[in-house]
């Protein structure tokens, strides 16, 4: 089920269980995972995109290995908040994921998530450009997921 907003997503989730964060890109899919209490997001893996079938199989493997109960998908909005071609492609990906998995899914505004992660990796982690490339997408997925987890936590208060 693709939820209309984070409140509907929260209501659709079971009380306990890990949630995935997905940063769907043209060449890769960054995957992050929460702990079962949904307090902390951590980078998990980077899927090199090959085909729709291979991409979905890799995602379903991550779902099974973490016993995930839902996912937050970064939605690449334009800076003015409108949806462009990348957002449309991401929504189609979400439709395929819903058909394959059936768990609750929600979108989360991912504007500036990659830029924020890159800034963090350059400034604080002091990673080389080559190493940053390897971790930026899964770290962006964790950034996206953490934002959604923080909002979910605030809803429960």
ZIRA-V712081 format. One record per pair of residues at least 12 apart in sequence whose C-alpha atoms are under 10 Angstrom apart, sorted by the first residue. I is the first residue (numbers start at 1). GAP is how many residues later the second one is. Records with the same first field share a line. If there is no record, write none. Layout:
I=GAP ; GAP
//
This chain:
1=69 ; 93 ; 94 ; 96 ; 97 ; 98 ; 100 ; 101 ; 102 ; 103 ; 104 ; 105
2=68 ; 69 ; 70 ; 89 ; 92 ; 93 ; 95 ; 96 ; 100 ; 101 ; 102 ; 103 ; 104 ; 105
3=69 ; 101 ; 102 ; 103 ; 104
4=101 ; 102 ; 103
5=100 ; 101 ; 102 ; 103
6=66 ; 99 ; 100 ; 101 ; 102 ; 142 ; 143 ; 145 ; 146 ; 149
7=99 ; 144 ; 145 ; 148
8=96 ; 97 ; 98
9=61 ; 62 ; 63 ; 95 ; 96 ; 97 ; 98 ; 143
10=60 ; 94 ; 95 ; 96 ; 138 ; 139 ; 141 ; 142 ; 143 ; 145 ; 146
11=93 ; 141
12=57 ; 58 ; 91 ; 92 ; 93
13=56 ; 57 ; 58 ; 90 ; 91 ; 92
14=55 ; 56 ; 90
15=21 ; 22 ; 23 ; 54
16=19 ; 20 ; 21 ; 22 ; 52 ; 53
17=17 ; 18 ; 19 ; 20 ; 21 ; 49 ; 50 ; 51 ; 52 ; 53
18=15 ; 16 ; 17 ; 18 ; 19 ; 20 ; 21 ; 22 ; 23 ; 45 ; 48 ; 49 ; 50 ; 51 ; 52 ; 53
19=13 ; 14 ; 15 ; 16 ; 17 ; 18 ; 19 ; 22 ; 44 ; 47 ; 48 ; 49 ; 50 ; 51 ; 52 ; 53 ; 85 ; 86 ; 126 ; 130
20=12 ; 13 ; 14 ; 15 ; 18 ; 21 ; 22 ; 23 ; 24 ; 39 ; 42 ; 43 ; 46 ; 47 ; 48 ; 49 ; 50 ; 51 ; 52 ; 53 ; 85 ; 121 ; 122 ; 125
21=12 ; 13 ; 20 ; 21 ; 22 ; 23 ; 49 ; 50 ; 51 ; 52 ; 53 ; 84 ; 85 ; 86 ; 87 ; 117 ; 118 ; 119 ; 120 ; 121 ; 122 ; 123 ; 124 ; 125 ; 127 ; 128
22=21 ; 24 ; 37 ; 49 ; 50 ; 51 ; 52 ; 53 ; 85 ; 86 ; 115 ; 116 ; 118 ; 119 ; 120 ; 121 ; 122 ; 123
23=23 ; 49 ; 50 ; 51 ; 52 ; 53 ; 67 ; 87 ; 90 ; 91 ; 114 ; 115 ; 116 ; 117 ; 118 ; 119 ; 120 ; 121 ; 122
24=23 ; 25 ; 49 ; 50 ; 51 ; 52 ; 62 ; 63 ; 65 ; 66 ; 69 ; 70 ; 113 ; 114 ; 117
25=22 ; 23 ; 24 ; 49 ; 51 ; 61 ; 64 ; 65 ; 112
26=22 ; 23 ; 60 ; 63 ; 64
27=20 ; 21 ; 22 ; 23
28=18 ; 19 ; 20 ; 21 ; 22 ; 27 ; 109 ; 110
29=16 ; 17 ; 18 ; 19 ; 20 ; 26 ; 29 ; 30 ; 108 ; 109 ; 112
30=13 ; 14 ; 15 ; 16 ; 17 ; 18 ; 44 ; 105 ; 106 ; 107 ; 108 ; 109 ; 110 ; 111 ; 112
31=12 ; 13 ; 14 ; 15 ; 16 ; 28 ; 31 ; 40 ; 42 ; 106 ; 107 ; 108 ; 109 ; 110 ; 111 ; 114
32=12 ; 13 ; 14 ; 30 ; 39 ; 40 ; 105 ; 106 ; 107 ; 108 ; 109 ; 110 ; 111 ; 112 ; 113 ; 114
33=12 ; 29 ; 30 ; 33 ; 35 ; 38 ; 39 ; 105 ; 108 ; 109 ; 112 ; 113
34=32 ; 34 ; 37 ; 108 ; 111 ; 112 ; 115
35=31 ; 33
36=30 ; 31 ; 32 ; 33
37=112 ; 116
38=107 ; 108 ; 110 ; 111 ; 112 ; 114 ; 115
39=107 ; 110 ; 111 ; 113 ; 114
40=102 ; 105 ; 106 ; 107 ; 109 ; 110
41=98 ; 100 ; 101 ; 102 ; 103 ; 104 ; 105 ; 106 ; 107 ; 108 ; 109
42=96 ; 97 ; 99 ; 100 ; 101 ; 103 ; 104
43=92 ; 93 ; 94 ; 95 ; 96 ; 97 ; 98 ; 99 ; 100 ; 102
44=18 ; 22 ; 91 ; 94 ; 95 ; 97 ; 98
45=14 ; 17 ; 89 ; 90 ; 92 ; 93 ; 94 ; 96
46=12 ; 88 ; 89 ; 90 ; 91 ; 92 ; 93 ; 95
47=12 ; 90 ; 91
52=41 ; 44
53=43
55=42
56=37 ; 40 ; 41 ; 44 ; 45
57=43
59=38 ; 41 ; 42
60=37 ; 40 ; 41
63=38
68=35
69=32 ; 33 ; 34 ; 35 ; 36
70=28 ; 31 ; 32 ; 33 ; 34 ; 35 ; 36
71=23 ; 26 ; 27 ; 32 ; 33 ; 34 ; 35 ; 36 ; 74
72=22 ; 32 ; 33 ; 34 ; 35 ; 36 ; 37 ; 69 ; 72 ; 73 ; 74 ; 75 ; 76 ; 77
73=17 ; 18 ; 20 ; 21 ; 32 ; 33 ; 34 ; 35 ; 36 ; 37 ; 68 ; 71 ; 72 ; 75
74=13 ; 16 ; 17 ; 32 ; 33 ; 34 ; 35 ; 36 ; 37 ; 39 ; 66 ; 67 ; 69 ; 70 ; 71 ; 74
75=12 ; 13 ; 14 ; 15 ; 16 ; 31 ; 32 ; 33 ; 34 ; 35 ; 36 ; 69
76=12 ; 13 ; 14 ; 15 ; 31 ; 32 ; 33 ; 34 ; 35 ; 36 ; 37
77=31 ; 32 ; 33 ; 34 ; 35
78=31 ; 32 ; 33
79=32 ; 33
81=28 ; 30
90=17
91=16
94=12 ; 13
106=42
107=37 ; 38 ; 41
108=36 ; 37 ; 39 ; 40
109=35 ; 38 ; 39
110=30 ; 31 ; 33 ; 34 ; 35 ; 37
111=33
112=28 ; 32
113=23 ; 24 ; 26 ; 27 ; 28 ; 29 ; 30 ; 31 ; 34
114=22 ; 23 ; 24 ; 25 ; 26 ; 27 ; 29 ; 30
115=21 ; 25
116=20 ; 23 ; 24 ; 27
117=15 ; 18 ; 19 ; 20 ; 21 ; 22 ; 23 ; 24 ; 25 ; 26
118=14 ; 15 ; 17 ; 18 ; 19 ; 21 ; 22
120=16
121=14 ; 15 ; 18
//
